[in-house]
């Protein structure tokens, strides 16, 4: 069976710090339990359209290999990127993800470097990104045991439209008051270091081994946007693991999944408005805020037709080696 643009059903993940009302993104969606994350390209996410409806993304990656995940993906049978929405209504735990080297020492294929696009931020919204200058791992561990870890973290204000790079090994946390779109290496390895007394297990031994005192994390410098009035295009971040752009369309626009001679898988996530994606030989796919379309690498050309207007993020694995982004 040939691949085609895949609309995926989000997987809503309960978290004690989440929100019950997701209507800012998912119109009219309210839940009885707190939802912290909406996974868009997780292994368990299922196809909503066409002949492959109901199939898990992980199974399709295993079955279709490079035709789905592309030539630049590290592994031929594993989807390379995980995208999700975060809905912090309370403080997230203080945590750290391993980098590739740390993850491989404990038998994981790769680490978890990620980035956060600030889709919405209330006044005063903050994230913790790394340790304050001069703070050592030993001091952090002592502060955790004395339940005062927050005071050693580098808390920064965040604003709508910013992109934040979170390199593996960075101690981090998220305060309430924002909606974030996270793009990351496809890993769920998280070490919880501190949880404000909530009754959840900590992973201090593994976590402290993953912590780096200094990393390349920070707010990504704004590269500006380009394009005509009918197609605004902005590269939000380019890194060794992912490239994320933001596009705003008022007229139909053509795209290709080919770059530098390589076929790339792409993920399109609508954040405002509505669009219709069209590719030869397949049925049009409509996508609205909170929905993701996976463009298999073998589908080399597609068109997005806005319904009045549409804004979406476009994420992919870089076609060639990229350095860490410039941050402030």
Secondary structure, 3 states (H helix, E strand, C coil): CCCCCEEECCEEEEEEEEEEECCCCCCCCEEEEEEEEEECCCCCCEECCCCCCCCEHHHHHHHHCHHHHECCCCCCCCCCEEEEEECCCCCCCEEECCCHHHHHHCCCCCCCCEEEEEEEECCCCEEEEEECCCCCHHHHHHHHHCCCHHHHEEEEECCCCCEEEECCCCCEEECCCEEEEEEEECCCCCEEEECCCCCCCCCHHHHHHHCCCCCCCEEECCCCEECCCCEEEEEEEECCCCEEEEEEECCCEEEECEECCEEECEEEEEEEEEEEEECCCCCCEEEECCCEEEECCCCCEEEEEEEEEEEEEEEECCCCCCCCCCEC
